[in-house]
Amino acid sequence: MQTVSDSTIYSWKKYFDLSYGPDYNLINGIKYFYLYSNVDGHPFFRENQFYAGSLVIADREYQDVYLKYDLYNQNMILQYSPFAGGTNQILLKNEFIHEFKIDGKLFRKYSFPETGTRFYQVVTSGKIYCLYYWEKELNYSTSSLYNFSPQKKVSYIVMNGKPYRFKSKKQFRRLFPVQHKKEIKQFIRNNKIRLKNESDGNMKRLLEFCNQLTENK
């Protein structure tokens, strides 16, 4: 097992102390090694690159950090530039991360009995809100090679603290009281909302409408 020298740890601490003040939160992880060089594709959210974003660790927010989100392992990788030059990458500890923002998308940690504790993209807010869980699979192909699947999202509506998964417009409408289903159906039709591959903006509009309906019942 490879160990990290005291001098390396000191260098990391010195770098982050200058950037953020004395704080060990950002260096509370292990050196990251990419393990999938012989696999087609990659395990990351969006593209195989680091995105400028932010992190909330132990109730402290860090802006202008560079992140990758490993969907297959559900891990966060932080990249930074040490004084010696070049770049280093750290695999962060999930248990200390409360939320992060990457490529303009906000992700937050939620714990539900139905799904366990994991990160979800926060699509909307309100009494009733929408979350996406993003994932990738590692598949074995007929050419005797492994490949990563395209990223997939699992959509949830959260009501009264409980997540309800939906895949279609019909399943979405079923989550709401009978007296609201017709109005929701009409709103979806009038605004040409597809649900499966809908924009975050249109999902926000739809959930705002649904919240108004339930509040005015």
N, C-alpha and C positions, 0 to 999 in steps of 0.2 A: 504494500500500500504506500502510495506516495504521500509524504508529509510536507507541510508548508513550514518553512524556516521562520524563526522569530524575526529575522531582519525583513522578510517579506511582509509579515503581518504588521511590523512597525511602519513600513513604507506605505501600506494601504491606509493605516490609521492616520499617518501624517497627511496623506492626500485628502482624505475625507474631512479631517479636522480643519484644513484650510478652506475647504469648499463649504462645509456645513457647520463647523464648530465641533468640539469634542463629542463624538457620538459613535457608538459601535453598531448601531442598528443596520447600517448599510453594508457593513463588512461581516455580518453574521451569516456566513454561508461557506461554501467550499468552492475550490477552483473548478470551473466548468470544462468538461471535455466532450466534444461531439462524438457520439458513438455510432452514427449511421452513415458513414462515408460510403458503404457498399450497398446502400438502399436507394432506390429511385424515389425522387421527391424529397420532402422534408417534413418535420413534425410541427412547424411553427404556424402561428396565426398570421394571416395575410402572406407576405413574402418572407423569404429567408434573408432577413436583414434586421438590423436594430432600428427601432423607432424612438424618436424623442417623446418622452412622456413624463409621468409623475408616479410616485409611490406614496402610500401611507403605511408606515411601519410603526407599531407601538404608539399610535395616536400622533405621530409626527409626519408631516408631509414633506416630501423631497421633490422639488421641481427640476426640470431640465436634466433628467436622467435618461440613459439609453437602454431600452429593454427589448427582449424577445419573449414571446409567450409560447412555450412548448405545449401544444394541445394534446399530444399523445401521452405525455407524462404529467400534464397539468402543473408545470413548473415555470418559474420566472428566472430569466438570466439577465444579469446586469453587466453592462460593459462600461469601462472607464479607462482613462489614460493615466498611467503612473508617471512619476517624475523621470524615470529612466527612459521614457519613450515607449512607443508602441501602444498596445491595448491589452487589458486583462479582462477576463470574464468570470463572474461569480454566479454559482447556482444558489439563489436565495432560499431561505427556509419559509415555506408556506405558512407555518403556524404564526409567524409574526407579521404577515402581510394582511392588512385590512381591506385595502382596495388599491387599484392602479388604473392609470389611463394610458392607452397605447393606440396610436393611429387615430386619435380623436374619440375612441370608444372608452367608456367608463365600465370597469369591472369591479365587482364588490363580492366579498365573501358572505355567503348565506349558509345557514344550517337548517335543513328541513328533515324531519324524521323519514320522509318518503325518499329522499335522495342522498342524505348525508351532507357533509360539509364540503363545499366546493365553490369555485369562482363562477359568477354569472355576469354577462353583460347586462347592465341596467339600461333598458330601452325606454321605459317610462317610469313616472312616479305617480303618487296618489294613493288613495285607499285601495284601489284595484290597480295593479301594475303588471308590466310585462318584463320578463327576463329571458335571455337566451343563454343556453349552455352550448359552448363550442367544443368540438372534439375531432380527433382524427384516429384512424385505425391503421395498423400495420398489417398488410395483406401479403399472402404468399401467392405468387403468380405462376403460370404454367411454364414460364421460361426459367424456373428454379431461382428466381430472384424475388426479393422482398420489395414492396413499394408502399408508400403512404397514400392513403385515400385522400381525396379532396376534403377540405374542412367541411364539417356538417354542423348545423345548429339544431338544437332541440328547444322548442318554444314552450314557454309556460306563462300562464296567467296566475297571479298570486291573489287570493281572496281570503280574508280573515286569517292571514298567516300560513295558508296552505297552498302549495303549488299544484296547478292543474295543467297537464300537458295537452297541447292541441296540435293537429296537423292540417286541418282543413277549416273552411269557413263554417261548415255545419258543426264541427266539434267545438269551434269557438263559441257559436251562438248557444249551444247546449249548456254552457257554463253559467248562463244568465237566467234570471227568472222569466217565466213564460210571458209575462206582460211586456217584457222589453225585447223579446226576440225579433218581432216584426220590425221595430224601429232600427235595431242594429243591422238587420238584413238589408233594409232600405239604405242606411248610411253607407254600408259596404258597397252596395251596388252603385249608388249615386257618385261615390268617390273612386270607383273602380279599384278598390283595395283587393289585392291578391292574397295577402297574408303569408303565403309560403315564402315568397321572395320580395316582400314588401320593404320599402325604405323605412328607416327609423323614424323619419319625420311623419310619415303617414300612419305608422303604428301609434305614435304619440297622439295624433289627432283622433284616431279611433278610440284609444283608451280614455282620452279626455271626454269624449262623447259618452262612453259607457259609464264613466264616473258620474257625469251629470245626470244621466238617467237614474242611476241607483240612488243618488242623493235626493232626487226630486220625487221619489216614489210615494 
